[in-house]
Amino acid sequence: MSDKMGSKKFQPYIPASKSLPELTATAIILGIILSILFGAANAYLGLKVGLTVSASIPAAVISMGILRGIFRRDSILENNIVQTMTTAGEALGAGAVFTIPALFMMGVDINQIMLVFIVLTGGFLGVFMMVPLRRMLIVNEHETLPYPEGTACAEVLKTGEKGGGAQAKTRCIWFWGRCLVKVLTDGFKVFRSDVQTGIYNFQNAFIGTQIYPALLGVGFIIGPKIAGQMVAGGLMASLVLIPAIAFFGAGSSDVIFPASEALKNLDASMIWDNYIRYIGAGAVAAGGLITLAKTMPAIVQTLRSTMVGLNKNKGQKMLEIERTDKDIPMKWVLIGITVLIVIIAFDPFTNVGIIGALAIAIFGFLFVTVASRIVGIVGSSSSPVSGMTIATLLIVAIAYKSFGYSGTEGIVLTLTVAAIVCTALAVAGDISQDLKTGYLVGGTPWKQQVAMMIGVIASGLVMGYILTLLDNAYGMGSEALPAPKAALMKILAEGILNGNLPWTLIFIGVSIAIVIEFLGMNSLVFAVGLYLPLNISATVMFGGFVRLIVNQVIKRKKDKEKEVRIERGTLFASGLIAGESLLGVIIAFVISINPNIIPTEYLLSNQWLPFLVFLIVCTLLYFSTVPKKKKA
């Protein structure tokens, strides 16, 4: 089948008539390793900051560095398979950490089989449900849906094809060389990673930051506008809400729910824990639902287009389709989805029952369709996965409550259903970008879809262990791993099924999100900043500030040079994120073996040393964008 946007047929980089090594043993082994590594890194990042990043471009760079630079293999389609598997793994990690950690926070007795079941069923549903949408969204709407990450990844692969393995190998080396700070701060405890100070004559107000390079990388990637809105939320909490509560409660001996102590005895951290996190939860929930509501026209259009597209593709024989347009046969896709839903309905691990299975089938297909289309317009990072998961959770919680479920049982069932749907959405959105990459470079769709399932299996089999490891080392919901999205899911599920939410605080947060939306800002981003500790959002802002400087410097440059500088900075930032996140998992593993091996006190207590290190990392991030001068 051809792409007929007008009369001209689209020609991929590798034409359908040409076959190159693709789903090879080397690609599968390397893809499995990277899917596990990036799945772990994205899980850590999601727990730390509540945001995740796409691994397509970093995976493509690493793939080229290893396959071309080390193994001397030159198939662009083999590189594409590796990045596809890697993205499937990191997407699974992203979906898991937005929901499953809530079960850890509740102290529920979770076994590894249950965790593996949740992430694998969600991941497979995301892949299977995306298969019938590929031809409609990727092929038929090639000119109207850009899929930004997928298109950028295709350009990286094609650039590597032209530039050879030496350049990719060099990028790979510096890509992984950015993790020294994490070792010195959280590993050997040489100096502190966070700096925080109060403000003179401003009761309980505070400002601070952390020197975690991963957060700088996140800020550079999302840009100054989003990073600025995020830190605005943090400043709202630390400079407005907390001081206001402290001021009005300074002389009060009353104990106001949900706190268990008198207001006058609460310091800034206790005010945040007892009041601000509920305000933040209300703001995040409202921001997610507002984002979802804003995409409703796209949702309606997507569902209408899906039905039309599926009807057009009926009766097409596999033999009539070119290599670059062959999907997994629909027969096997429908069998796979049906088997998964039946297993979910009657499995003994989660016990979600028929109610949960029907909810997963309905919301899974509805929101997978939406996610796959939305990421084609705004990219994976801006996809309203949180909003769709919140909507699922609220409806499912009400359904379970109406059938008599309550307490811990009802909460666990609700969170389990939301976790499966959330994982399916995250996987479907990210692999949509990969299928776009494959379409542009000339990959074989069914081979990519098989690679996605292998990546899901590889990451899914270890994801439960990784989450358990991180919980044992740092504690889910702690300052080290706030897990903001999962904490929100827990608060909402408990509040609906137990009826014990401090609704006034929730509605204050909702009102703040609405006001922010009317001001023309992104209410969800602001709300995440409001919910997270200021130290995190402030560091993200510094990364955005570096991106702002780069933007100003290159404003008058040629378009090609602009692209090169942003691409180099993005790769460096991705290295900061991946290096630190993976080391966070490694340190957690070391702690699980011997908790006493990590020092309990910092060797150097000087408050200015972290600022100096922070300045050095920011400077390196800026200069990473400067292209190397070509030798004469």
URWOHU-V799326 format. One line per field, one symbol per residue. burial: b if it has 9 or more other ideal C-beta (glycine too) atoms within 8 Angstrom, else e. A space follows every 50 residues. Layout:
BEGIN
burial->???
END
This chain:
BEGIN
burial->eeeeeeeeeeebbbebeeebebbbebbbebbbebbbbbbbbbbbbbbbbb bbbbbbbbbbbbbbbbbbbeeebebbbbbbbbbbbbbbbbbbbbbbbbbb bbbbbbeeebebebbbbbbbbbbbbbbbbbbbbbbbbbbbbbeebebbbb bbbbebbbebbeeebebbbbbbbbbbebbebbbbbbbebebbbbbeeebe ebebbbbbbbbbbbbbbbbbbbbbebbbbbbbbbbbbbbbbbbebbeebb ebeeeeeebeebbbebebebbbebbbbbbbbbbbbbbbbbbbeebeebbe ebbebbeebbeebeeeeeeebeebbbbbebeebeebbeebbbbbbebeeb ebeebbbbbbbebbbbbbbbbbbbbbbebbbebbbbbbbbbbbbbbbbbb beeebeeeebbbbbbbbbbbbbbbbbbbbbbbbbbbbbbbbbbbbbbbbb bbbbbbbbbbebbbebbbbbbebbebbeeebbbbbbbbbbbbbbbbbbee beeebbbbbbebbbebbeeebbbbbbbbbbbbbbbbbbbbbbbbbbbbbb beebeebeeebbebbbbbbbbbbbbbbbbbbbbbbebbbbbbeeeeebee ebeeeeeebbbebbeebbebbbebbeeeeeee
END
